[in-house]
Amino acid sequence: MPAGNKSTPRKASGRKYSKGASKLVGEVLQRMKQGTLRSGPSGHGGRVKSREQAIAIGLSEARKKGAKVPRKRRPV
């Protein structure tokens, strides 16, 4: 058996989120600050006021575009 630490697999890249995903989240945060970011289907959920909600929307859009974003955590 070869020696080595088997408990930690090698990662291809140290980044958890791709650069494109980070850029998209930044753009969404700018839309929130301008007051044009809306939630829900077709924006019928109202204006987004929470920073956390804006980040979640940005990550969701990044996933849809195929950017490297970790999958959502399952609720406990």
PyMOL Python script that loads the backbone (N, CA, C, O; Angstrom):
from pymol import cmd

cmd.read_pdbstr("""\
ATOM      1  N   MET A   1       0.826  -1.181   0.000  1.00  0.00           N
ATOM      2  CA  MET A   1       0.000   0.000   0.000  1.00  0.00           C
ATOM      3  C   MET A   1       0.876   1.252   0.000  1.00  0.00           C
ATOM      4  O   MET A   1       1.826   1.334   0.779  1.00  0.00           O
ATOM      5  N   PRO A   2       0.574   2.232  -0.862  1.00  0.00           N
ATOM      6  CA  PRO A   2       1.385   3.442  -0.869  1.00  0.00           C
ATOM      7  C   PRO A   2       1.096   4.296   0.364  1.00  0.00           C
ATOM      8  O   PRO A   2      -0.032   4.336   0.857  1.00  0.00           O
ATOM      9  N   ALA A   3       2.114   4.963   0.845  1.00  0.00           N
ATOM     10  CA  ALA A   3       1.951   5.829   2.009  1.00  0.00           C
ATOM     11  C   ALA A   3       1.281   7.123   1.588  1.00  0.00           C
ATOM     12  O   ALA A   3       1.446   7.578   0.455  1.00  0.00           O
ATOM     13  N   GLY A   4       0.535   7.708   2.492  1.00  0.00           N
ATOM     14  CA  GLY A   4      -0.117   8.981   2.184  1.00  0.00           C
ATOM     15  C   GLY A   4      -1.369   9.155   3.013  1.00  0.00           C
ATOM     16  O   GLY A   4      -1.859   8.211   3.632  1.00  0.00           O
ATOM     17  N   ASN A   5      -1.865  10.335   3.017  1.00  0.00           N
ATOM     18  CA  ASN A   5      -3.062  10.649   3.774  1.00  0.00           C
ATOM     19  C   ASN A   5      -4.277  10.448   2.876  1.00  0.00           C
ATOM     20  O   ASN A   5      -4.491  11.203   1.927  1.00  0.00           O
ATOM     21  N   LYS A   6      -5.065   9.431   3.181  1.00  0.00           N
ATOM     22  CA  LYS A   6      -6.218   9.115   2.330  1.00  0.00           C
ATOM     23  C   LYS A   6      -7.470   9.863   2.751  1.00  0.00           C
ATOM     24  O   LYS A   6      -8.465   9.860   2.026  1.00  0.00           O
ATOM     25  N   SER A   7      -7.436  10.509   3.917  1.00  0.00           N
ATOM     26  CA  SER A   7      -8.646  11.157   4.406  1.00  0.00           C
ATOM     27  C   SER A   7      -8.946  12.460   3.675  1.00  0.00           C
ATOM     28  O   SER A   7     -10.101  12.884   3.628  1.00  0.00           O
ATOM     29  N   THR A   8      -7.922  13.109   3.099  1.00  0.00           N
ATOM     30  CA  THR A   8      -8.172  14.367   2.394  1.00  0.00           C
ATOM     31  C   THR A   8      -7.877  14.198   0.906  1.00  0.00           C
ATOM     32  O   THR A   8      -6.714  14.094   0.516  1.00  0.00           O
ATOM     33  N   PRO A   9      -8.910  14.168   0.076  1.00  0.00           N
ATOM     34  CA  PRO A   9      -8.674  14.036  -1.360  1.00  0.00           C
ATOM     35  C   PRO A   9      -8.079  15.318  -1.928  1.00  0.00           C
ATOM     36  O   PRO A   9      -8.275  16.399  -1.373  1.00  0.00           O
ATOM     37  N   ARG A  10      -7.362  15.197  -3.023  1.00  0.00           N
ATOM     38  CA  ARG A  10      -6.761  16.357  -3.669  1.00  0.00           C
ATOM     39  C   ARG A  10      -7.806  17.180  -4.380  1.00  0.00           C
ATOM     40  O   ARG A  10      -8.745  16.653  -4.975  1.00  0.00           O
ATOM     41  N   LYS A  11      -7.625  18.472  -4.308  1.00  0.00           N
ATOM     42  CA  LYS A  11      -8.524  19.368  -5.023  1.00  0.00           C
ATOM     43  C   LYS A  11      -7.829  19.846  -6.287  1.00  0.00           C
ATOM     44  O   LYS A  11      -6.616  20.056  -6.296  1.00  0.00           O
ATOM     45  N   ALA A  12      -8.594  20.014  -7.342  1.00  0.00           N
ATOM     46  CA  ALA A  12      -8.032  20.510  -8.588  1.00  0.00           C
ATOM     47  C   ALA A  12      -7.696  21.994  -8.453  1.00  0.00           C
ATOM     48  O   ALA A  12      -6.700  22.459  -9.008  1.00  0.00           O
ATOM     49  N   SER A  13      -8.514  22.728  -7.727  1.00  0.00           N
ATOM     50  CA  SER A  13      -8.306  24.157  -7.564  1.00  0.00           C
ATOM     51  C   SER A  13      -8.645  24.541  -6.135  1.00  0.00           C
ATOM     52  O   SER A  13      -9.497  23.909  -5.510  1.00  0.00           O
ATOM     53  N   GLY A  14      -7.996  25.559  -5.615  1.00  0.00           N
ATOM     54  CA  GLY A  14      -8.258  25.996  -4.253  1.00  0.00           C
ATOM     55  C   GLY A  14      -9.512  26.842  -4.143  1.00  0.00           C
ATOM     56  O   GLY A  14     -10.001  27.081  -3.039  1.00  0.00           O
ATOM     57  N   ARG A  15     -10.040  27.299  -5.273  1.00  0.00           N
ATOM     58  CA  ARG A  15     -11.225  28.160  -5.221  1.00  0.00           C
ATOM     59  C   ARG A  15     -12.488  27.346  -5.009  1.00  0.00           C
ATOM     60  O   ARG A  15     -12.707  26.332  -5.671  1.00  0.00           O
ATOM     61  N   LYS A  16     -13.319  27.803  -4.073  1.00  0.00           N
ATOM     62  CA  LYS A  16     -14.599  27.145  -3.837  1.00  0.00           C
ATOM     63  C   LYS A  16     -15.633  27.644  -4.843  1.00  0.00           C
ATOM     64  O   LYS A  16     -16.475  26.883  -5.320  1.00  0.00           O
ATOM     65  N   TYR A  17     -15.553  28.951  -5.159  1.00  0.00           N
ATOM     66  CA  TYR A  17     -16.454  29.565  -6.132  1.00  0.00           C
ATOM     67  C   TYR A  17     -15.621  30.069  -7.304  1.00  0.00           C
ATOM     68  O   TYR A  17     -14.514  30.567  -7.099  1.00  0.00           O
ATOM     69  N   SER A  18     -16.125  29.951  -8.513  1.00  0.00           N
ATOM     70  CA  SER A  18     -15.378  30.415  -9.686  1.00  0.00           C
ATOM     71  C   SER A  18     -15.364  31.944  -9.728  1.00  0.00           C
ATOM     72  O   SER A  18     -16.163  32.607  -9.065  1.00  0.00           O
ATOM     73  N   LYS A  19     -14.448  32.481 -10.514  1.00  0.00           N
ATOM     74  CA  LYS A  19     -14.359  33.940 -10.654  1.00  0.00           C
ATOM     75  C   LYS A  19     -15.630  34.497 -11.276  1.00  0.00           C
ATOM     76  O   LYS A  19     -16.090  35.577 -10.908  1.00  0.00           O
ATOM     77  N   GLY A  20     -16.192  33.754 -12.221  1.00  0.00           N
ATOM     78  CA  GLY A  20     -17.431  34.193 -12.858  1.00  0.00           C
ATOM     79  C   GLY A  20     -18.580  34.278 -11.868  1.00  0.00           C
ATOM     80  O   GLY A  20     -19.411  35.184 -11.947  1.00  0.00           O
ATOM     81  N   ALA A  21     -18.628  33.324 -10.923  1.00  0.00           N
ATOM     82  CA  ALA A  21     -19.687  33.341  -9.923  1.00  0.00           C
ATOM     83  C   ALA A  21     -19.514  34.553  -9.015  1.00  0.00           C
ATOM     84  O   ALA A  21     -20.494  35.212  -8.667  1.00  0.00           O
ATOM     85  N   SER A  22     -18.264  34.853  -8.625  1.00  0.00           N
ATOM     86  CA  SER A  22     -18.003  36.001  -7.765  1.00  0.00           C
ATOM     87  C   SER A  22     -18.393  37.299  -8.471  1.00  0.00           C
ATOM     88  O   SER A  22     -18.955  38.207  -7.858  1.00  0.00           O
ATOM     89  N   LYS A  23     -18.091  37.373  -9.752  1.00  0.00           N
ATOM     90  CA  LYS A  23     -18.426  38.576 -10.520  1.00  0.00           C
ATOM     91  C   LYS A  23     -19.941  38.748 -10.611  1.00  0.00           C
ATOM     92  O   LYS A  23     -20.450  39.862 -10.483  1.00  0.00           O
ATOM     93  N   LEU A  24     -20.655  37.651 -10.831  1.00  0.00           N
ATOM     94  CA  LEU A  24     -22.112  37.706 -10.948  1.00  0.00           C
ATOM     95  C   LEU A  24     -22.750  38.130  -9.624  1.00  0.00           C
ATOM     96  O   LEU A  24     -23.698  38.916  -9.617  1.00  0.00           O
ATOM     97  N   VAL A  25     -22.236  37.614  -8.506  1.00  0.00           N
ATOM     98  CA  VAL A  25     -22.771  37.999  -7.194  1.00  0.00           C
ATOM     99  C   VAL A  25     -22.523  39.492  -6.957  1.00  0.00           C
ATOM    100  O   VAL A  25     -23.377  40.185  -6.403  1.00  0.00           O
ATOM    101  N   GLY A  26     -21.357  39.982  -7.374  1.00  0.00           N
ATOM    102  CA  GLY A  26     -21.068  41.407  -7.235  1.00  0.00           C
ATOM    103  C   GLY A  26     -22.037  42.271  -8.028  1.00  0.00           C
ATOM    104  O   GLY A  26     -22.482  43.317  -7.555  1.00  0.00           O
ATOM    105  N   GLU A  27     -22.360  41.824  -9.236  1.00  0.00           N
ATOM    106  CA  GLU A  27     -23.318  42.567 -10.061  1.00  0.00           C
ATOM    107  C   GLU A  27     -24.703  42.585  -9.416  1.00  0.00           C
ATOM    108  O   GLU A  27     -25.401  43.598  -9.458  1.00  0.00           O
ATOM    109  N   VAL A  28     -25.092  41.465  -8.823  1.00  0.00           N
ATOM    110  CA  VAL A  28     -26.400  41.384  -8.173  1.00  0.00           C
ATOM    111  C   VAL A  28     -26.428  42.306  -6.951  1.00  0.00           C
ATOM    112  O   VAL A  28     -27.442  42.954  -6.691  1.00  0.00           O
ATOM    113  N   LEU A  29     -25.330  42.369  -6.205  1.00  0.00           N
ATOM    114  CA  LEU A  29     -25.276  43.263  -5.045  1.00  0.00           C
ATOM    115  C   LEU A  29     -25.392  44.725  -5.479  1.00  0.00           C
ATOM    116  O   LEU A  29     -26.005  45.534  -4.782  1.00  0.00           O
ATOM    117  N   GLN A  30     -24.809  45.062  -6.622  1.00  0.00           N
ATOM    118  CA  GLN A  30     -24.942  46.425  -7.129  1.00  0.00           C
ATOM    119  C   GLN A  30     -26.402  46.733  -7.478  1.00  0.00           C
ATOM    120  O   GLN A  30     -26.895  47.831  -7.217  1.00  0.00           O
ATOM    121  N   ARG A  31     -27.087  45.743  -8.075  1.00  0.00           N
ATOM    122  CA  ARG A  31     -28.512  45.943  -8.398  1.00  0.00           C
ATOM    123  C   ARG A  31     -29.331  46.135  -7.129  1.00  0.00           C
ATOM    124  O   ARG A  31     -30.287  46.910  -7.111  1.00  0.00           O
ATOM    125  N   MET A  32     -28.948  45.416  -6.051  1.00  0.00           N
ATOM    126  CA  MET A  32     -29.669  45.575  -4.791  1.00  0.00           C
ATOM    127  C   MET A  32     -29.466  46.996  -4.247  1.00  0.00           C
ATOM    128  O   MET A  32     -30.413  47.625  -3.775  1.00  0.00           O
ATOM    129  N   LYS A  33     -28.228  47.495  -4.316  1.00  0.00           N
ATOM    130  CA  LYS A  33     -27.940  48.835  -3.800  1.00  0.00           C
ATOM    131  C   LYS A  33     -28.669  49.911  -4.610  1.00  0.00           C
ATOM    132  O   LYS A  33     -29.060  50.944  -4.066  1.00  0.00           O
ATOM    133  N   GLN A  34     -28.847  49.665  -5.908  1.00  0.00           N
ATOM    134  CA  GLN A  34     -29.579  50.616  -6.744  1.00  0.00           C
ATOM    135  C   GLN A  34     -31.085  50.531  -6.496  1.00  0.00           C
ATOM    136  O   GLN A  34     -31.828  51.451  -6.838  1.00  0.00           O
ATOM    137  N   GLY A  35     -31.531  49.423  -5.898  1.00  0.00           N
ATOM    138  CA  GLY A  35     -32.956  49.252  -5.620  1.00  0.00           C
ATOM    139  C   GLY A  35     -33.721  48.608  -6.748  1.00  0.00           C
ATOM    140  O   GLY A  35     -34.951  48.657  -6.767  1.00  0.00           O
ATOM    141  N   THR A  36     -33.005  47.990  -7.709  1.00  0.00           N
ATOM    142  CA  THR A  36     -33.694  47.386  -8.859  1.00  0.00           C
ATOM    143  C   THR A  36     -33.769  45.867  -8.762  1.00  0.00           C
ATOM    144  O   THR A  36     -34.367  45.228  -9.627  1.00  0.00           O
ATOM    145  N   LEU A  37     -33.169  45.272  -7.718  1.00  0.00           N
ATOM    146  CA  LEU A  37     -33.190  43.815  -7.583  1.00  0.00           C
ATOM    147  C   LEU A  37     -34.507  43.388  -6.960  1.00  0.00           C
ATOM    148  O   LEU A  37     -34.895  43.881  -5.900  1.00  0.00           O
ATOM    149  N   ARG A  38     -35.193  42.463  -7.629  1.00  0.00           N
ATOM    150  CA  ARG A  38     -36.481  41.985  -7.138  1.00  0.00           C
ATOM    151  C   ARG A  38     -36.431  40.476  -7.016  1.00  0.00           C
ATOM    152  O   ARG A  38     -35.703  39.811  -7.752  1.00  0.00           O
ATOM    153  N   SER A  39     -37.196  39.941  -6.096  1.00  0.00           N
ATOM    154  CA  SER A  39     -37.195  38.500  -5.842  1.00  0.00           C
ATOM    155  C   SER A  39     -38.406  37.848  -6.480  1.00  0.00           C
ATOM    156  O   SER A  39     -39.327  38.517  -6.949  1.00  0.00           O
ATOM    157  N   GLY A  40     -38.379  36.538  -6.483  1.00  0.00           N
ATOM    158  CA  GLY A  40     -39.518  35.774  -6.961  1.00  0.00           C
ATOM    159  C   GLY A  40     -39.554  35.661  -8.475  1.00  0.00           C
ATOM    160  O   GLY A  40     -38.770  36.297  -9.179  1.00  0.00           O
ATOM    161  N   PRO A  41     -40.485  34.832  -8.970  1.00  0.00           N
ATOM    162  CA  PRO A  41     -40.614  34.661 -10.418  1.00  0.00           C
ATOM    163  C   PRO A  41     -41.055  35.970 -11.069  1.00  0.00           C
ATOM    164  O   PRO A  41     -42.051  36.569 -10.662  1.00  0.00           O
ATOM    165  N   SER A  42     -40.324  36.399 -12.061  1.00  0.00           N
ATOM    166  CA  SER A  42     -40.606  37.629 -12.815  1.00  0.00           C
ATOM    167  C   SER A  42     -40.616  38.867 -11.921  1.00  0.00           C
ATOM    168  O   SER A  42     -41.219  39.881 -12.276  1.00  0.00           O
ATOM    169  N   GLY A  43     -39.955  38.793 -10.769  1.00  0.00           N
ATOM    170  CA  GLY A  43     -39.846  39.955  -9.894  1.00  0.00           C
ATOM    171  C   GLY A  43     -41.102  40.311  -9.146  1.00  0.00           C
ATOM    172  O   GLY A  43     -41.240  41.442  -8.681  1.00  0.00           O
ATOM    173  N   HIS A  44     -42.030  39.372  -9.015  1.00  0.00           N
ATOM    174  CA  HIS A  44     -43.290  39.670  -8.342  1.00  0.00           C
ATOM    175  C   HIS A  44     -43.209  39.517  -6.830  1.00  0.00           C
ATOM    176  O   HIS A  44     -44.196  39.736  -6.129  1.00  0.00           O
ATOM    177  N   GLY A  45     -42.033  39.142  -6.323  1.00  0.00           N
ATOM    178  CA  GLY A  45     -41.903  38.955  -4.879  1.00  0.00           C
ATOM    179  C   GLY A  45     -41.547  40.216  -4.131  1.00  0.00           C
ATOM    180  O   GLY A  45     -41.490  40.205  -2.901  1.00  0.00           O
ATOM    181  N   GLY A  46     -41.309  41.297  -4.833  1.00  0.00           N
ATOM    182  CA  GLY A  46     -40.985  42.553  -4.168  1.00  0.00           C
ATOM    183  C   GLY A  46     -39.495  42.847  -4.211  1.00  0.00           C
ATOM    184  O   GLY A  46     -38.693  42.039  -4.681  1.00  0.00           O
ATOM    185  N   ARG A  47     -39.146  44.024  -3.709  1.00  0.00           N
ATOM    186  CA  ARG A  47     -37.766  44.479  -3.738  1.00  0.00           C
ATOM    187  C   ARG A  47     -36.942  43.761  -2.682  1.00  0.00           C
ATOM    188  O   ARG A  47     -37.415  43.533  -1.568  1.00  0.00           O
ATOM    189  N   VAL A  48     -35.710  43.404  -3.030  1.00  0.00           N
ATOM    190  CA  VAL A  48     -34.814  42.715  -2.108  1.00  0.00           C
ATOM    191  C   VAL A  48     -34.149  43.759  -1.226  1.00  0.00           C
ATOM    192  O   VAL A  48     -33.566  44.720  -1.727  1.00  0.00           O
ATOM    193  N   LYS A  49     -34.236  43.572   0.101  1.00  0.00           N
ATOM    194  CA  LYS A  49     -33.637  44.507   1.048  1.00  0.00           C
ATOM    195  C   LYS A  49     -32.487  43.876   1.812  1.00  0.00           C
ATOM    196  O   LYS A  49     -31.650  44.589   2.365  1.00  0.00           O
ATOM    197  N   SER A  50     -32.433  42.552   1.852  1.00  0.00           N
ATOM    198  CA  SER A  50     -31.444  41.831   2.647  1.00  0.00           C
ATOM    199  C   SER A  50     -30.220  41.473   1.802  1.00  0.00           C
ATOM    200  O   SER A  50     -30.346  41.002   0.672  1.00  0.00           O
ATOM    201  N   ARG A  51     -29.029  41.705   2.372  1.00  0.00           N
ATOM    202  CA  ARG A  51     -27.776  41.359   1.691  1.00  0.00           C
ATOM    203  C   ARG A  51     -27.682  39.856   1.486  1.00  0.00           C
ATOM    204  O   ARG A  51     -27.239  39.407   0.429  1.00  0.00           O
ATOM    205  N   GLU A  52     -28.091  39.069   2.478  1.00  0.00           N
ATOM    206  CA  GLU A  52     -28.033  37.603   2.369  1.00  0.00           C
ATOM    207  C   GLU A  52     -28.924  37.103   1.239  1.00  0.00           C
ATOM    208  O   GLU A  52     -28.553  36.188   0.502  1.00  0.00           O
ATOM    209  N   GLN A  53     -30.094  37.706   1.109  1.00  0.00           N
ATOM    210  CA  GLN A  53     -31.015  37.290   0.046  1.00  0.00           C
ATOM    211  C   GLN A  53     -30.426  37.637  -1.324  1.00  0.00           C
ATOM    212  O   GLN A  53     -30.565  36.871  -2.277  1.00  0.00           O
ATOM    213  N   ALA A  54     -29.774  38.790  -1.413  1.00  0.00           N
ATOM    214  CA  ALA A  54     -29.159  39.193  -2.682  1.00  0.00           C
ATOM    215  C   ALA A  54     -28.041  38.227  -3.068  1.00  0.00           C
ATOM    216  O   ALA A  54     -27.919  37.862  -4.237  1.00  0.00           O
ATOM    217  N   ILE A  55     -27.223  37.809  -2.098  1.00  0.00           N
ATOM    218  CA  ILE A  55     -26.147  36.860  -2.376  1.00  0.00           C
ATOM    219  C   ILE A  55     -26.731  35.526  -2.829  1.00  0.00           C
ATOM    220  O   ILE A  55     -26.213  34.904  -3.757  1.00  0.00           O
ATOM    221  N   ALA A  56     -27.810  35.083  -2.177  1.00  0.00           N
ATOM    222  CA  ALA A  56     -28.446  33.821  -2.562  1.00  0.00           C
ATOM    223  C   ALA A  56     -28.974  33.894  -3.990  1.00  0.00           C
ATOM    224  O   ALA A  56     -28.865  32.924  -4.740  1.00  0.00           O
ATOM    225  N   ILE A  57     -29.541  35.023  -4.370  1.00  0.00           N
ATOM    226  CA  ILE A  57     -30.043  35.192  -5.734  1.00  0.00           C
ATOM    227  C   ILE A  57     -28.884  35.152  -6.723  1.00  0.00           C
ATOM    228  O   ILE A  57     -28.991  34.532  -7.781  1.00  0.00           O
ATOM    229  N   GLY A  58     -27.776  35.810  -6.384  1.00  0.00           N
ATOM    230  CA  GLY A  58     -26.602  35.814  -7.253  1.00  0.00           C
ATOM    231  C   GLY A  58     -26.026  34.430  -7.448  1.00  0.00           C
ATOM    232  O   GLY A  58     -25.664  34.061  -8.565  1.00  0.00           O
ATOM    233  N   LEU A  59     -25.936  33.652  -6.368  1.00  0.00           N
ATOM    234  CA  LEU A  59     -25.412  32.291  -6.473  1.00  0.00           C
ATOM    235  C   LEU A  59     -26.348  31.405  -7.290  1.00  0.00           C
ATOM    236  O   LEU A  59     -25.898  30.549  -8.052  1.00  0.00           O
ATOM    237  N   SER A  60     -27.641  31.617  -7.125  1.00  0.00           N
ATOM    238  CA  SER A  60     -28.615  30.844  -7.886  1.00  0.00           C
ATOM    239  C   SER A  60     -28.477  31.140  -9.383  1.00  0.00           C
ATOM    240  O   SER A  60     -28.522  30.225 -10.205  1.00  0.00           O
ATOM    241  N   GLU A  61     -28.310  32.418  -9.734  1.00  0.00           N
ATOM    242  CA  GLU A  61     -28.132  32.782 -11.142  1.00  0.00           C
ATOM    243  C   GLU A  61     -26.829  32.199 -11.685  1.00  0.00           C
ATOM    244  O   GLU A  61     -26.767  31.769 -12.837  1.00  0.00           O
ATOM    245  N   ALA A  62     -25.786  32.186 -10.848  1.00  0.00           N
ATOM    246  CA  ALA A  62     -24.507  31.623 -11.282  1.00  0.00           C
ATOM    247  C   ALA A  62     -24.636  30.128 -11.547  1.00  0.00           C
ATOM    248  O   ALA A  62     -24.075  29.620 -12.518  1.00  0.00           O
ATOM    249  N   ARG A  63     -25.371  29.421 -10.694  1.00  0.00           N
ATOM    250  CA  ARG A  63     -25.600  27.980 -10.908  1.00  0.00           C
ATOM    251  C   ARG A  63     -26.303  27.744 -12.231  1.00  0.00           C
ATOM    252  O   ARG A  63     -25.947  26.831 -12.977  1.00  0.00           O
ATOM    253  N   LYS A  64     -27.304  28.567 -12.523  1.00  0.00           N
ATOM    254  CA  LYS A  64     -28.063  28.397 -13.762  1.00  0.00           C
ATOM    255  C   LYS A  64     -27.186  28.614 -14.988  1.00  0.00           C
ATOM    256  O   LYS A  64     -27.408  28.002 -16.033  1.00  0.00           O
ATOM    257  N   LYS A  65     -26.176  29.500 -14.858  1.00  0.00           N
ATOM    258  CA  LYS A  65     -25.273  29.761 -15.982  1.00  0.00           C
ATOM    259  C   LYS A  65     -24.149  28.740 -16.067  1.00  0.00           C
ATOM    260  O   LYS A  65     -23.359  28.766 -17.011  1.00  0.00           O
ATOM    261  N   GLY A  66     -24.067  27.841 -15.088  1.00  0.00           N
ATOM    262  CA  GLY A  66     -23.073  26.771 -15.141  1.00  0.00           C
ATOM    263  C   GLY A  66     -21.753  27.109 -14.474  1.00  0.00           C
ATOM    264  O   GLY A  66     -20.760  26.422 -14.715  1.00  0.00           O
ATOM    265  N   ALA A  67     -21.706  28.147 -13.640  1.00  0.00           N
ATOM    266  CA  ALA A  67     -20.471  28.508 -12.950  1.00  0.00           C
ATOM    267  C   ALA A  67     -20.200  27.507 -11.825  1.00  0.00           C
ATOM    268  O   ALA A  67     -21.098  26.801 -11.365  1.00  0.00           O
ATOM    269  N   LYS A  68     -18.938  27.468 -11.397  1.00  0.00           N
ATOM    270  CA  LYS A  68     -18.549  26.543 -10.327  1.00  0.00           C
ATOM    271  C   LYS A  68     -19.013  27.126  -8.989  1.00  0.00           C
ATOM    272  O   LYS A  68     -18.414  28.062  -8.459  1.00  0.00           O
ATOM    273  N   VAL A  69     -20.091  26.551  -8.460  1.00  0.00           N
ATOM    274  CA  VAL A  69     -20.659  26.982  -7.189  1.00  0.00           C
ATOM    275  C   VAL A  69     -21.008  25.718  -6.419  1.00  0.00           C
ATOM    276  O   VAL A  69     -21.634  24.818  -6.978  1.00  0.00           O
ATOM    277  N   PRO A  70     -20.615  25.626  -5.139  1.00  0.00           N
ATOM    278  CA  PRO A  70     -20.995  24.437  -4.363  1.00  0.00           C
ATOM    279  C   PRO A  70     -22.513  24.290  -4.300  1.00  0.00           C
ATOM    280  O   PRO A  70     -23.246  25.277  -4.364  1.00  0.00           O
ATOM    281  N   ARG A  71     -22.971  23.047  -4.175  1.00  0.00           N
ATOM    282  CA  ARG A  71     -24.417  22.837  -4.156  1.00  0.00           C
ATOM    283  C   ARG A  71     -25.018  23.400  -2.871  1.00  0.00           C
ATOM    284  O   ARG A  71     -24.325  23.621  -1.878  1.00  0.00           O
ATOM    285  N   LYS A  72     -26.323  23.624  -2.924  1.00  0.00           N
ATOM    286  CA  LYS A  72     -27.028  24.182  -1.786  1.00  0.00           C
ATOM    287  C   LYS A  72     -26.999  23.214  -0.614  1.00  0.00           C
ATOM    288  O   LYS A  72     -27.020  21.998  -0.806  1.00  0.00           O
ATOM    289  N   ARG A  73     -26.951  23.749   0.593  1.00  0.00           N
ATOM    290  CA  ARG A  73     -27.052  22.900   1.783  1.00  0.00           C
ATOM    291  C   ARG A  73     -28.498  22.498   1.978  1.00  0.00           C
ATOM    292  O   ARG A  73     -29.416  23.274   1.713  1.00  0.00           O
ATOM    293  N   ARG A  74     -28.684  21.290   2.438  1.00  0.00           N
ATOM    294  CA  ARG A  74     -30.042  20.827   2.700  1.00  0.00           C
ATOM    295  C   ARG A  74     -30.498  21.347   4.053  1.00  0.00           C
ATOM    296  O   ARG A  74     -29.712  21.341   5.001  1.00  0.00           O
ATOM    297  N   PRO A  75     -31.735  21.795   4.174  1.00  0.00           N
ATOM    298  CA  PRO A  75     -32.220  22.255   5.478  1.00  0.00           C
ATOM    299  C   PRO A  75     -32.275  21.094   6.469  1.00  0.00           C
ATOM    300  O   PRO A  75     -32.542  19.953   6.093  1.00  0.00           O
ATOM    301  N   VAL A  76     -32.022  21.399   7.714  1.00  0.00           N
ATOM    302  CA  VAL A  76     -31.975  20.353   8.744  1.00  0.00           C
ATOM    303  C   VAL A  76     -33.339  20.103   9.318  1.00  0.00           C
ATOM    304  O   VAL A  76     -33.492  19.256  10.198  1.00  0.00           O
TER     305      VAL A  76
END
""", "prot")
cmd.dss("prot")
cmd.show_as("cartoon", "prot")
cmd.util.cbc("prot")
cmd.orient("prot")
